[in-house]
Structures are given as C-alpha cells and as structure tokens.
C-alpha cells in the first residue's frame, strides 16, 4: 500500500474491519455534508474513532479491484456519475457482507 502512504499495520487494521467500514460508509453514501465525508477522506485524522483516516481511499481501492473483475479499468474510467454510483454502491454492499478474513 505504499502508493496510498499507509503502513502495513494500518492496512491490516482496515482490512480486518472492511465489512463494517463499508457498511458505515454506505450509511452516508448519499450525504453531501462535509462532516460525513471528513472521517473517510481526511488523510490521517478522523473525528470518528470507528473510522480511521484513509478509510475512503482504502474502500475506493477495494471497490475498483472488485469492479475490475467484471469491467476493464479503461471502461470504468469513462463512466459518468449515473453509471458509476450504482456500481460503487453494489460493490460496497458486497464488501459489507464479506466474512472476516
């Protein structure tokens, strides 16, 4: 995860809680409030102790990896919001019900 500036320990912690983190993100997925986005997308700081910094970026990587099983990255890169949002939501829902690894 060097490209995301995360330690192996941080990735392991995020990975261990990925289902719960995806479920919590889905609860605010449609929100436009900055206060809902901050815990997921601030670099290292989160006001929510249940959501470590970088969580949104980590979930984005998992979503891209999951969707890439069905769609090429070149196709996904061309999706507009109307095409991307349902696919992202579906992938997050799939992650949210995964059994712990």
N, C-alpha and C positions, 0 to 999 in steps of 0.2 A: 504494500500500500504506500510505498514511498512517494508515488505521484500525488497522493492525497495528503501528504505530510502527517501521517498517522504512525504511531508506534505499533509494533506487533501486539503489544498488550492491549492497546485501545481497540484495535481491530478485533481481537479475541473477545473483548467485552461486548462490543457492538454485535458481533456475530452470535454470541450466546443469547442475546436479548432481541434478536432481529424480528421475531414474530410479534412480540409486544410493542416494539418500536414502530413497526409497520402499522399495527392496529391503531396506535396512538396518533400517528401521522394521518391515517385515513379519517380520523375524527375531526381533524382541522383542515382536511384537503381543500375544501371549498371556501375556506375563510380568506378574506382579504386583509385581515388585521395583522399589522406588523408584529404585534405581541404573540400571535400564534406562530408566525414564521421564525421569529428570533431563536427559540430553543433548538430548532433544527438546522439553521443555516449560519449562525454566528460561528466564526472559526473555532475558537477554543473555549468560549464562555457560553454557558446556558443558564438562564434563570430557573430552569426546571431541573431539579436533581434527577428526575427519571429519564431525562433526555440529554445525553452527553453531547457536547459540541461536535460538530461534523456529522451528526446523525443523518441529516437530509442528504448530504453528499454521498454518504455510505449507502443509504437506501436507493439513491439515484443510480449508483453503480450496480446494485443488485437488480434493480428494475431493468436496466439496459442489458445486463447479462441474461436475464430471464427472457426478455422480449427478443433478444438476438437468437434465441433457439428457433424462433419462428420467422423473424424478419431480419433481412440484412441491415447493417448499420447505415448503409447508404440510403436505404428506403426510409428508415426511421428519422434520419437527419432532415428529410424533406417533409415530414408530417407537419401539418398545421395544428393549432391547438385543438380543434374539433376532432381530429384524428388521434392525437396523442393522448389526451386526457382519459378517454375510456380504457385505452390500453395500459396506461400507467396505473389507473385505479384497479384494473383487473390483476395486474402483476403484484401490486401492493397487497391486495386481498389474498392472493396465493401465498405470498410470503408470510402474511399474518396468521395463517393457519398451519404453517410448517411445524413439524415436530422438532424439538431441540436436537442439535447435532452433537 
